[in-house]
Amino acid sequence: MNKVAVRAPAKINFGLRVLKKRPDGYHEIETVLQMVSLFDDLWIEEGGTGIQVETDRDDLPGGEGNLIYRAAELLGRESGRSPAVRIRLTKRIPIAAGLGGGSSDAAATLVGLNRLWDLHFSRDRLMALAGEIGMDVPFFLFSPSAFAKGRGEILEKLPSPSPPLWILLLNPGVKVSTAWAYQSLKLGLTIKHKNISIPKFFTAFSGEGRISLENDLERATFKEYPRLKEIKATLETSGALHVLMSGSGPTIFGLFPDKDKAQAVQKRLGERKDLSVFMVHTLSAFPA
């Protein structure tokens, strides 16, 4: 095998609670992570010299600043190889948008090179390497639905929504630094009740009425980008069962009762020039 193709899915956060700042500078969190059907695509082939990363975006680094490069370098070192690979990325997941695109690309690189080099590394071994790249990366090797705590690295599998949930993602095109969002958070202003109810989490979305979950990072991000409040309000009045910012933002997602309702709202909001609108559904398995 001298070439592989692999897909990298986006994620959303069904709630995100920030518990405290840790001595190591990270924050203790609880969140529910869910993969959705918005994908970056990677093509990986042997050849050339060293690690070559090509992207279709001018605002993405192609070298050592890219998590794809770091993942390839790390797996090469772990497997005792001197990588000679070309990796081409087609980017569809918005950048710095709270959707985990860079982390997912890194995880997909580990999966793709594991196949290309016929290493037969286990998922657990790949996850251990993924944790050296970033706290969000192991999730994309773990399960389509998961509860995360600690810095985000302690993962517990959750049953995936069945049938899949239909979701609109609204992205205004600004980039938000995750590090900045956490640094800007004033923990004394967050709600004191600090946990997410996990039992029967997804079954709650099939009922009538609005679901109430919170993302503690909304306060800081909305203060810096007030337009996000208007975007959230638009979804809340459009018939969505649940509306929340994903991760550190700025992407706002709305959960809809069925595909037809989501399509109708997508058609209406798709006419706006200030938003990118994606209709996705929750995943119950890793991309093929």
Backbone bond lengths (Angstrom), bond angles and torsions (degrees), N, CA, C in turn:
res aa  C-N    CA-C-N  psi(-1)  N-CA   C-N-CA  omega(-1)  CA-C   N-CA-C  phi
1 M - - - 1.461 - - 1.525 109.17 -
2 N 1.352 117.55 124.40 1.463 119.09 179.17 1.522 113.06 -121.92
3 K 1.354 116.74 7.03 1.453 120.16 178.21 1.522 109.28 -155.72
4 V 1.342 116.97 138.28 1.464 120.93 175.64 1.523 108.83 -137.01
5 A 1.322 115.13 154.42 1.463 122.22 172.82 1.524 107.54 -119.69
6 V 1.314 116.62 139.48 1.466 120.65 -178.72 1.527 108.79 -144.71
7 R 1.338 115.51 144.61 1.460 121.51 -178.63 1.529 109.93 -104.06
8 A 1.323 115.41 144.80 1.463 122.08 -179.06 1.530 108.12 -121.51
9 P 1.350 118.26 110.06 1.466 120.54 -176.94 1.527 112.99 -82.79
10 A 1.328 115.59 153.77 1.467 121.37 170.73 1.528 109.17 -77.66
11 K 1.342 115.03 167.68 1.463 120.95 173.78 1.517 108.97 -131.48
12 I 1.322 115.47 158.38 1.453 121.05 167.60 1.527 108.03 -126.47
13 N 1.324 115.67 162.69 1.466 122.07 177.02 1.521 109.20 -108.16
14 F 1.338 116.60 115.45 1.463 120.95 171.61 1.531 107.93 -84.15
15 G 1.314 116.24 76.01 1.454 121.43 -177.37 1.510 111.31 94.32
16 L 1.339 115.86 141.39 1.462 120.45 177.08 1.525 107.51 -150.02
17 R 1.316 116.58 117.46 1.457 121.94 179.27 1.520 109.34 -112.89
18 V 1.328 116.56 131.61 1.459 122.09 177.59 1.520 107.16 -102.78
19 L 1.326 116.40 115.96 1.457 120.98 -172.22 1.526 113.57 -86.36
20 K 1.327 115.64 -46.11 1.469 119.15 -177.26 1.520 108.68 -170.30
21 K 1.336 114.62 165.55 1.459 119.97 172.98 1.514 108.68 -90.86
22 R 1.319 116.40 134.51 1.454 122.37 -176.24 1.534 110.53 -89.82
23 P 1.328 117.05 160.31 1.476 120.42 176.95 1.531 112.78 -59.14
24 D 1.344 117.25 -27.69 1.474 119.67 -179.47 1.521 113.07 -81.18
25 G 1.343 117.47 2.01 1.456 120.96 177.95 1.508 114.42 95.31
26 Y 1.336 117.35 -17.20 1.464 120.97 175.47 1.530 109.74 -80.02
27 H 1.325 115.48 172.07 1.463 120.77 177.19 1.528 110.02 -110.62
28 E 1.313 115.35 142.93 1.472 122.25 174.11 1.527 106.88 -80.89
29 I 1.332 116.76 127.27 1.460 119.99 -176.37 1.522 111.43 -132.77
30 E 1.314 115.73 166.41 1.464 124.77 164.77 1.517 106.86 -133.79
31 T 1.323 116.53 134.28 1.457 119.80 179.94 1.526 109.71 -156.69
32 V 1.313 115.88 155.09 1.458 122.16 171.53 1.525 107.27 -106.58
33 L 1.323 115.91 121.47 1.463 122.97 -177.21 1.520 109.96 -104.45
34 Q 1.324 116.21 138.98 1.457 120.54 -178.21 1.527 110.07 -141.79
35 M 1.331 116.93 123.66 1.463 121.15 174.32 1.514 109.96 -73.64
36 V 1.357 115.48 143.01 1.466 121.41 179.56 1.522 109.63 -131.27
37 S 1.335 115.29 167.30 1.466 122.15 -169.11 1.529 113.72 -86.48
38 L 1.317 116.31 50.12 1.464 122.96 168.54 1.519 105.40 -120.22
39 F 1.341 116.81 123.18 1.460 120.02 -167.54 1.517 112.87 -126.72
40 D 1.349 114.81 142.25 1.452 121.85 157.39 1.527 107.19 -89.38
41 D 1.348 116.65 153.38 1.466 120.61 177.10 1.519 109.72 -119.94
42 L 1.337 115.78 135.95 1.456 122.02 177.72 1.521 109.74 -121.29
43 W 1.339 115.15 135.69 1.460 121.84 171.25 1.521 106.84 -116.35
44 I 1.325 115.90 125.80 1.465 121.54 -175.26 1.522 108.12 -123.14
45 E 1.329 116.29 127.37 1.465 119.58 178.86 1.515 110.36 -140.20
46 E 1.314 114.54 150.82 1.454 120.43 177.63 1.524 109.55 -76.93
47 G 1.336 114.68 146.73 1.459 119.31 177.94 1.510 111.85 137.65
48 G 1.324 115.11 167.62 1.451 120.01 179.34 1.513 111.54 78.45
49 T 1.325 114.63 -159.03 1.458 121.64 -178.94 1.518 109.54 -125.81
50 G 1.324 116.75 126.98 1.449 120.31 178.50 1.521 112.01 68.50
51 I 1.326 115.26 -153.40 1.462 122.22 -179.26 1.525 108.42 -105.33
52 Q 1.317 116.80 117.92 1.457 121.74 178.64 1.524 108.71 -113.79
53 V 1.324 117.19 121.87 1.458 122.58 179.55 1.529 108.46 -114.99
54 E 1.328 115.34 121.82 1.465 120.87 177.91 1.525 108.41 -116.23
55 T 1.321 116.76 136.44 1.460 121.08 178.24 1.522 109.65 -127.43
56 D 1.329 115.33 162.08 1.468 119.82 176.98 1.524 111.46 -96.38
57 R 1.332 116.78 17.71 1.461 121.66 -179.06 1.522 109.92 -124.93
58 D 1.323 116.39 128.66 1.456 120.72 178.74 1.521 112.57 -70.33
59 D 1.345 116.68 -21.89 1.465 120.16 -176.77 1.530 112.55 -93.74
60 L 1.322 116.78 14.96 1.467 121.25 176.11 1.522 109.69 -116.24
61 P 1.341 117.97 132.12 1.464 119.21 176.25 1.526 110.22 -69.03
62 G 1.314 116.15 149.36 1.458 119.72 179.75 1.508 113.20 -105.87
63 G 1.321 117.34 -5.31 1.460 120.51 -175.75 1.508 113.05 -110.12
64 E 1.330 115.36 -134.76 1.456 120.68 -172.82 1.528 112.75 -66.45
65 G 1.314 117.92 -19.34 1.457 120.62 177.94 1.511 113.69 -75.38
66 N 1.313 117.67 -7.43 1.465 122.10 -179.23 1.529 109.45 -95.09
67 L 1.346 117.05 135.88 1.467 120.12 179.81 1.526 111.93 -64.09
68 I 1.319 117.66 -25.44 1.466 120.96 175.64 1.529 109.70 -61.05
69 Y 1.312 115.79 -46.13 1.478 120.98 178.96 1.523 109.97 -60.87
70 R 1.338 116.41 -45.78 1.466 120.14 -178.74 1.522 111.12 -62.77
71 A 1.339 117.11 -38.21 1.464 120.05 178.84 1.524 111.09 -66.03
72 A 1.329 117.38 -43.19 1.465 121.20 179.77 1.522 111.04 -65.06
73 E 1.325 115.92 -42.10 1.462 120.45 179.11 1.523 110.85 -63.11
74 L 1.332 116.54 -43.00 1.465 121.28 -178.45 1.526 111.34 -65.36
75 L 1.336 117.56 -44.55 1.457 120.08 -179.13 1.527 110.77 -68.84
76 G 1.322 116.06 -34.80 1.459 118.69 175.65 1.515 111.75 -61.49
77 R 1.336 115.56 -44.03 1.464 120.19 179.36 1.531 110.93 -65.52
78 E 1.340 117.17 -42.37 1.459 121.64 -178.51 1.528 111.40 -65.82
79 S 1.325 117.37 -33.25 1.468 121.21 -176.59 1.530 112.70 -94.60
80 G 1.338 117.02 -1.93 1.453 120.19 179.58 1.509 114.02 76.50
81 R 1.329 117.38 21.93 1.457 121.73 -179.27 1.527 110.63 -102.58
82 S 1.324 114.27 154.68 1.465 121.11 167.39 1.522 106.32 -104.35
83 P 1.344 116.85 97.87 1.463 119.82 -169.88 1.528 112.47 -60.79
84 A 1.320 114.87 135.79 1.465 123.10 169.22 1.523 105.46 -131.07
85 V 1.331 115.39 84.00 1.459 120.04 -173.56 1.529 110.84 -136.81
86 R 1.324 114.49 150.50 1.463 121.92 171.43 1.527 107.46 -112.50
87 I 1.316 116.37 128.35 1.463 121.84 -178.84 1.517 107.61 -122.32
88 R 1.321 116.00 120.71 1.470 121.75 -179.01 1.520 108.92 -111.67
89 L 1.314 116.07 127.35 1.468 122.47 -176.34 1.521 110.67 -113.08
90 T 1.337 115.79 125.79 1.456 121.66 167.54 1.518 107.27 -101.45
91 K 1.330 116.67 116.30 1.462 122.60 -170.12 1.527 110.68 -98.47
92 R 1.332 115.79 119.72 1.466 121.72 174.98 1.523 111.87 -117.96
93 I 1.330 117.23 -28.41 1.461 121.37 178.82 1.527 108.14 -74.69
94 P 1.321 118.92 124.05 1.468 120.15 179.10 1.522 111.85 -54.84
95 I 1.330 115.11 147.56 1.457 121.76 -175.56 1.527 110.31 -86.65
96 A 1.350 116.44 141.03 1.474 122.91 178.94 1.523 109.98 50.26
97 A 1.356 115.18 51.31 1.461 121.03 -171.27 1.517 113.63 -120.87
98 G 1.343 118.34 5.50 1.454 120.27 -177.06 1.510 113.87 79.68
99 L 1.334 117.03 15.00 1.469 122.16 -176.28 1.522 113.12 -111.68
100 G 1.324 117.66 1.68 1.468 120.93 172.83 1.509 115.43 72.79
101 G 1.329 118.65 22.27 1.461 120.26 -174.26 1.516 114.21 -60.31
102 G 1.333 117.62 -45.77 1.460 120.01 -179.29 1.515 112.23 -64.30
103 S 1.331 116.36 -41.05 1.468 120.35 178.42 1.522 110.95 -65.24
104 S 1.319 116.57 -40.66 1.463 120.72 179.21 1.524 111.13 -65.23
105 D 1.341 116.74 -39.49 1.462 120.51 177.41 1.527 110.65 -61.46
106 A 1.333 116.76 -40.49 1.471 120.26 178.76 1.521 110.88 -64.23
107 A 1.337 116.84 -44.40 1.464 120.21 178.92 1.529 110.76 -63.29
108 A 1.330 117.01 -40.75 1.467 120.70 178.80 1.517 111.26 -64.35
109 T 1.328 116.84 -33.89 1.466 120.51 176.92 1.524 110.69 -63.99
110 L 1.333 116.80 -42.83 1.469 120.00 177.03 1.521 111.03 -61.00
111 V 1.332 116.77 -44.34 1.467 120.93 179.43 1.519 110.59 -63.43
112 G 1.338 116.44 -46.65 1.461 120.41 -177.41 1.518 112.98 -63.98
113 L 1.320 117.09 -44.28 1.463 119.58 -179.60 1.525 111.48 -71.38
114 N 1.316 117.46 -30.54 1.461 120.43 174.77 1.525 110.45 -60.46
115 R 1.340 115.78 -37.80 1.478 119.97 175.96 1.519 111.36 -74.06
116 L 1.330 115.86 -47.76 1.464 120.62 -174.81 1.519 111.31 -59.52
117 W 1.320 116.32 -42.02 1.460 121.03 -177.58 1.520 112.71 -90.78
118 D 1.335 116.64 0.91 1.463 120.87 177.07 1.532 111.28 54.97
119 L 1.350 115.34 46.78 1.464 120.36 -175.27 1.528 113.33 -82.68
120 H 1.319 116.81 -30.12 1.469 122.84 -177.22 1.532 111.97 60.48
121 F 1.330 116.99 31.86 1.461 119.49 173.29 1.525 108.79 -67.28
122 S 1.320 117.16 140.07 1.460 121.06 178.85 1.529 110.11 -72.69
123 R 1.338 115.67 163.66 1.470 120.03 175.61 1.527 110.63 -59.59
124 D 1.325 116.38 -40.10 1.462 119.46 -179.95 1.528 111.37 -61.90
125 R 1.312 116.44 -40.27 1.467 119.55 179.77 1.528 110.19 -67.74
126 L 1.325 116.70 -41.32 1.469 119.93 177.40 1.527 110.91 -64.58
127 M 1.346 116.60 -37.71 1.459 119.91 179.05 1.520 111.32 -64.09
128 A 1.326 117.29 -38.31 1.464 120.70 178.03 1.524 110.57 -61.87
129 L 1.326 116.26 -40.60 1.468 120.09 176.40 1.525 110.88 -67.83
130 A 1.331 115.80 -39.77 1.455 120.57 -179.10 1.523 111.45 -59.24
131 G 1.332 116.71 -36.70 1.459 121.02 179.50 1.520 112.98 -63.69
132 E 1.342 117.90 -22.37 1.461 121.17 176.66 1.525 111.46 -77.14
133 I 1.330 116.85 -18.36 1.465 121.24 -179.05 1.523 110.78 -87.99
134 G 1.337 117.28 -41.61 1.452 121.19 -179.26 1.512 110.86 -179.60
135 M 1.334 116.56 156.72 1.460 121.28 -174.91 1.531 112.77 -65.62
136 D 1.344 117.73 -29.05 1.459 120.62 -177.84 1.525 113.11 -83.07
137 V 1.324 117.41 -16.06 1.467 119.88 -170.45 1.531 113.02 -68.58
138 P 1.349 120.34 -42.01 1.472 118.76 -178.40 1.522 114.11 -58.62
139 F 1.332 118.36 -32.84 1.467 119.94 -179.55 1.520 111.77 -54.09
140 F 1.328 117.37 -39.48 1.464 120.61 -175.44 1.526 112.66 -72.40
141 L 1.320 116.96 -3.48 1.463 122.41 173.91 1.523 111.72 -111.74
142 F 1.325 116.88 0.38 1.460 121.10 -167.77 1.524 113.53 -102.58
143 S 1.315 117.44 -58.83 1.456 121.66 -174.55 1.527 108.76 -167.69
144 P 1.343 118.49 146.54 1.470 119.09 177.89 1.520 113.50 -63.03
145 S 1.338 117.68 -24.62 1.465 122.67 -180.00 1.522 107.91 -133.43
146 A 1.338 116.95 130.68 1.464 118.56 -176.29 1.522 111.14 -155.77
147 F 1.315 114.48 151.47 1.459 122.98 169.53 1.520 106.51 -98.02
148 A 1.341 116.63 129.35 1.462 121.09 -178.13 1.517 109.81 -120.46
149 K 1.323 114.88 141.01 1.458 120.23 175.44 1.515 108.91 -142.96
150 G 1.354 116.91 -171.13 1.452 119.61 -170.50 1.520 108.15 70.53
151 R 1.315 117.11 -132.41 1.465 121.89 173.56 1.535 111.12 -86.67
152 G 1.331 115.28 3.09 1.457 121.69 -174.26 1.514 111.90 112.27
153 E 1.349 115.77 -3.62 1.461 120.52 -174.94 1.528 113.27 -92.87
154 I 1.338 118.03 -13.77 1.464 121.04 178.78 1.522 107.23 -93.16
155 L 1.327 116.97 112.49 1.460 122.55 -168.63 1.518 111.86 -117.77
156 E 1.307 114.55 141.88 1.468 122.03 175.89 1.526 107.95 -130.49
157 K 1.329 117.30 128.22 1.463 120.28 -178.68 1.519 110.76 -66.76
158 L 1.334 114.96 141.77 1.456 122.22 172.50 1.518 108.44 -120.75
159 P 1.333 118.40 151.47 1.463 119.63 173.81 1.519 109.83 -65.75
160 S 1.317 116.52 135.63 1.466 120.02 179.38 1.515 110.52 -74.35
161 P 1.326 117.78 150.03 1.464 120.69 179.28 1.525 111.53 -57.39
162 S 1.308 116.32 133.74 1.462 121.76 178.25 1.532 108.88 -141.23
163 P 1.343 117.65 116.70 1.466 127.56 -0.87 1.526 111.56 -68.20
164 P 1.350 117.51 169.40 1.462 119.95 -179.18 1.531 111.86 -59.68
165 L 1.324 115.68 151.55 1.452 122.22 176.67 1.527 109.34 -93.51
166 W 1.332 116.21 140.48 1.469 121.35 179.49 1.517 109.42 -96.72
167 I 1.321 114.92 133.80 1.463 121.52 -169.46 1.527 109.61 -138.01
168 L 1.340 115.76 140.23 1.457 121.23 168.62 1.518 109.16 -104.65
169 L 1.331 115.54 134.64 1.459 122.61 174.51 1.523 107.61 -107.95
170 L 1.326 116.96 126.09 1.458 122.04 178.47 1.522 108.62 -115.28
171 N 1.327 115.85 118.02 1.451 120.84 -177.62 1.523 109.91 -122.06
172 P 1.357 117.76 123.22 1.459 121.03 -176.13 1.522 114.81 -85.01
173 G 1.332 117.32 -0.36 1.454 119.74 174.37 1.515 115.84 91.22
174 V 1.337 118.33 -2.62 1.462 119.70 174.51 1.524 108.85 -89.30
175 K 1.323 115.89 156.87 1.460 121.18 179.90 1.525 109.35 -106.83
176 V 1.324 116.04 136.19 1.462 121.62 179.92 1.525 109.07 -121.08
177 S 1.311 116.69 125.50 1.462 121.82 177.14 1.520 109.55 -77.40
178 T 1.323 116.36 126.86 1.461 120.56 177.43 1.532 110.75 -60.59
179 A 1.331 116.51 -43.27 1.465 120.35 179.54 1.528 110.53 -59.55
180 W 1.342 116.35 -43.49 1.468 119.99 179.02 1.519 110.87 -61.30
181 A 1.333 118.07 -43.63 1.462 121.52 -177.15 1.523 111.23 -60.33
182 Y 1.322 116.64 -44.01 1.464 119.49 179.46 1.527 111.32 -68.63
183 Q 1.331 116.75 -39.64 1.459 119.93 179.69 1.524 111.35 -65.52
184 S 1.337 116.88 -30.42 1.464 121.27 -177.46 1.516 113.05 -83.83
185 L 1.336 116.72 -11.45 1.458 120.58 -176.92 1.522 110.80 -72.81
186 K 1.330 116.30 130.13 1.461 122.15 174.10 1.524 107.54 -98.30
187 L 1.326 115.97 103.11 1.460 120.36 -172.12 1.518 112.67 -62.56
188 G 1.326 118.14 -28.02 1.457 120.14 -179.49 1.517 113.10 -66.60
189 L 1.337 116.83 -17.17 1.459 120.53 -178.86 1.517 112.76 -94.68
190 T 1.332 117.80 -7.08 1.461 119.42 -178.92 1.524 110.24 -79.37
191 I 1.313 115.60 158.93 1.459 121.03 -175.90 1.527 110.58 -65.90
192 K 1.315 116.11 139.66 1.458 119.62 -173.90 1.525 112.85 -70.21
193 H 1.334 116.87 -31.15 1.471 118.93 -179.84 1.518 108.04 -73.51
194 K 1.334 117.32 105.15 1.451 121.71 -167.54 1.518 112.94 -111.52
195 N 1.301 117.14 64.53 1.457 117.36 168.97 1.514 109.38 -158.03
196 I 1.311 115.50 159.27 1.454 122.74 178.66 1.516 107.44 -108.10
197 S 1.327 117.29 131.45 1.456 120.54 -179.82 1.528 109.29 -74.97
198 I 1.334 116.64 112.03 1.456 121.24 -174.81 1.529 113.76 -89.29
199 P 1.344 120.79 -41.22 1.470 119.09 -176.00 1.528 112.10 -55.54
200 K 1.314 115.57 132.49 1.468 122.50 179.27 1.529 111.46 53.17
201 F 1.332 115.54 34.62 1.468 120.54 -174.27 1.523 112.05 -56.00
202 F 1.324 116.42 -53.24 1.460 118.88 -173.65 1.521 112.95 -76.09
203 T 1.327 117.73 -27.55 1.460 118.25 -179.37 1.519 111.25 -65.05
204 A 1.329 118.03 -22.05 1.463 121.05 178.82 1.523 111.62 -62.81
205 F 1.341 116.98 -27.78 1.455 119.75 -176.10 1.523 113.15 -74.15
206 S 1.323 117.71 -14.87 1.459 120.05 -178.60 1.530 111.77 -85.01
207 G 1.331 117.28 -8.90 1.457 120.79 -179.02 1.516 112.37 -82.60
208 E 1.318 115.85 176.33 1.454 121.40 179.20 1.530 109.48 -82.72
209 G 1.338 114.47 156.51 1.456 118.93 174.78 1.513 112.99 89.88
210 R 1.324 115.46 174.48 1.454 121.59 -174.65 1.531 110.95 -89.59
211 I 1.317 115.57 138.72 1.456 121.21 177.50 1.530 108.19 -92.14
212 S 1.297 117.57 139.40 1.457 120.97 -178.96 1.520 110.25 -112.56
213 L 1.333 116.43 108.01 1.455 122.58 172.28 1.524 107.79 -128.54
214 E 1.319 116.25 164.10 1.461 119.80 -174.48 1.518 111.25 -129.33
215 N 1.317 114.85 149.82 1.451 122.98 170.78 1.524 106.42 -123.70
216 D 1.323 116.86 111.07 1.456 120.68 -175.24 1.526 113.19 -63.96
217 L 1.340 117.71 -19.61 1.461 120.30 -179.51 1.527 112.44 -80.07
218 E 1.335 117.40 -12.10 1.464 119.18 179.17 1.521 111.50 -57.40
219 R 1.321 117.43 -39.85 1.465 120.08 -174.59 1.525 111.38 -57.30
220 A 1.327 117.14 -49.44 1.462 120.53 -178.33 1.526 111.60 -68.78
221 T 1.325 116.62 -43.81 1.456 119.89 -176.37 1.527 111.30 -69.39
222 F 1.333 117.61 -40.76 1.464 120.61 179.27 1.530 111.71 -66.07
223 K 1.336 116.78 -33.37 1.461 119.66 178.34 1.523 110.57 -64.57
224 E 1.320 116.48 -39.90 1.468 121.04 179.90 1.521 112.20 -76.86
225 Y 1.332 116.63 -32.14 1.464 121.81 -177.43 1.532 108.92 -127.82
226 P 1.344 118.16 79.36 1.473 121.66 -174.35 1.531 113.70 -59.03
227 R 1.330 117.10 -24.04 1.468 119.35 -178.72 1.525 111.92 -62.25
228 L 1.327 116.78 -22.73 1.461 119.79 -179.75 1.522 111.61 -64.92
229 K 1.322 117.70 -29.82 1.464 120.50 176.86 1.524 110.24 -62.46
230 E 1.330 116.37 -41.48 1.467 120.59 179.43 1.526 110.78 -66.09
231 I 1.323 116.32 -39.54 1.471 120.23 179.14 1.524 109.67 -64.54
232 K 1.317 116.55 -43.17 1.466 120.03 179.03 1.531 110.15 -63.42
233 A 1.337 116.99 -43.26 1.468 120.47 -180.00 1.524 111.34 -63.29
234 T 1.316 116.67 -35.91 1.463 120.60 178.24 1.521 111.32 -60.46
235 L 1.332 116.01 -44.06 1.460 119.59 178.78 1.522 111.74 -69.50
236 E 1.321 116.21 -36.98 1.469 119.91 -178.52 1.523 112.06 -64.24
237 T 1.314 117.02 -28.78 1.475 120.61 -179.88 1.525 112.63 -97.48
238 S 1.330 116.71 6.45 1.466 120.36 -176.45 1.523 113.16 -98.07
239 G 1.341 116.23 -2.37 1.456 119.04 -178.47 1.507 114.07 106.40
240 A 1.331 117.49 4.20 1.468 119.95 177.75 1.525 110.29 -69.08
241 L 1.328 116.26 141.18 1.460 121.03 178.18 1.521 111.64 -75.92
242 H 1.321 116.77 -28.14 1.459 120.85 -175.85 1.514 107.93 -153.27
243 V 1.338 117.60 135.51 1.462 122.73 -179.02 1.525 108.39 -133.02
244 L 1.328 116.92 134.36 1.459 120.31 -178.16 1.519 109.02 -159.78
245 M 1.321 116.00 154.90 1.457 120.96 169.30 1.523 108.62 -78.42
246 S 1.321 116.68 141.17 1.465 120.94 178.26 1.519 110.04 -92.60
247 G 1.330 116.23 128.42 1.457 120.65 177.27 1.510 111.83 56.50
248 S 1.345 116.47 -133.34 1.457 121.54 178.85 1.518 111.89 -88.16
249 G 1.342 116.87 3.63 1.445 121.56 177.49 1.521 111.99 82.36
250 P 1.357 114.76 -175.46 1.459 127.27 9.37 1.527 115.18 -92.07
251 T 1.350 118.38 4.19 1.464 119.81 -176.40 1.525 111.15 -64.10
252 I 1.331 115.35 130.96 1.456 122.66 174.68 1.522 107.47 -107.68
253 F 1.335 117.50 134.24 1.467 119.21 178.55 1.520 110.41 -119.06
254 G 1.318 114.18 150.01 1.455 121.58 175.21 1.513 109.96 -127.26
255 L 1.317 115.40 133.66 1.463 122.85 -179.45 1.523 108.78 -97.64
256 F 1.339 117.01 128.49 1.458 121.46 -173.86 1.525 111.68 -114.40
257 P 1.348 116.56 153.83 1.460 120.26 -175.74 1.521 113.59 -69.09
258 D 1.345 117.50 -24.24 1.466 119.79 179.18 1.524 109.48 -159.89
259 K 1.324 115.04 169.76 1.458 121.36 -176.38 1.527 111.83 -65.47
260 D 1.325 117.58 -39.67 1.464 120.24 -177.86 1.518 111.60 -61.83
261 K 1.335 117.30 -42.93 1.460 120.59 179.27 1.524 110.19 -64.17
262 A 1.317 116.67 -42.60 1.466 120.28 179.09 1.523 111.02 -62.61
263 Q 1.333 117.13 -41.49 1.466 120.70 179.13 1.518 111.91 -63.48
264 A 1.333 116.83 -39.78 1.468 120.59 -179.63 1.525 110.85 -63.54
265 V 1.327 116.42 -43.54 1.461 120.09 179.61 1.529 110.25 -70.08
266 Q 1.327 117.14 -38.36 1.459 120.38 177.12 1.531 111.00 -59.58
267 K 1.324 117.13 -42.61 1.459 120.72 -179.76 1.522 111.02 -62.22
268 R 1.318 116.56 -41.56 1.462 120.17 -178.93 1.525 111.47 -69.82
269 L 1.339 117.01 -46.37 1.456 119.61 -177.57 1.521 112.68 -75.49
270 G 1.338 115.97 -22.42 1.457 119.88 179.39 1.511 113.72 -64.70
271 E 1.331 117.38 -14.03 1.463 121.41 178.04 1.532 111.98 -79.28
272 R 1.322 116.91 -14.70 1.463 120.20 179.89 1.517 110.63 -75.14
273 K 1.325 115.76 137.83 1.466 120.93 -178.43 1.524 112.24 -85.63
274 D 1.340 116.88 -14.17 1.459 120.06 -174.70 1.527 112.93 -95.57
275 L 1.338 117.64 5.87 1.458 120.97 -176.33 1.523 111.06 -135.70
276 S 1.324 115.32 144.39 1.466 120.99 163.02 1.522 106.66 -100.84
277 V 1.336 116.08 127.72 1.465 121.12 -175.39 1.526 108.66 -117.96
278 F 1.323 116.31 125.12 1.460 122.10 179.46 1.519 108.74 -120.91
279 M 1.318 117.41 132.22 1.451 120.81 171.58 1.520 108.05 -101.03
280 V 1.327 116.51 124.59 1.453 121.80 -176.04 1.520 109.07 -135.12
281 H 1.325 115.83 172.14 1.455 120.95 171.51 1.521 109.13 -133.80
282 T 1.308 116.02 160.49 1.460 120.70 178.98 1.524 109.69 -69.67
283 L 1.331 115.92 147.87 1.460 122.02 178.52 1.531 109.93 -99.34
284 S 1.310 115.47 145.92 1.465 120.76 176.92 1.526 111.48 -114.63
285 A 1.350 116.55 0.36 1.468 120.65 178.79 1.514 107.81 -151.08
286 F 1.335 115.99 160.55 1.459 120.40 176.21 1.524 109.43 -66.05
287 P 1.334 118.31 149.44 1.466 120.14 175.18 1.530 110.47 -59.16
288 A 1.315 116.02 144.82 1.470 120.05 179.64 1.522 110.47 -67.51
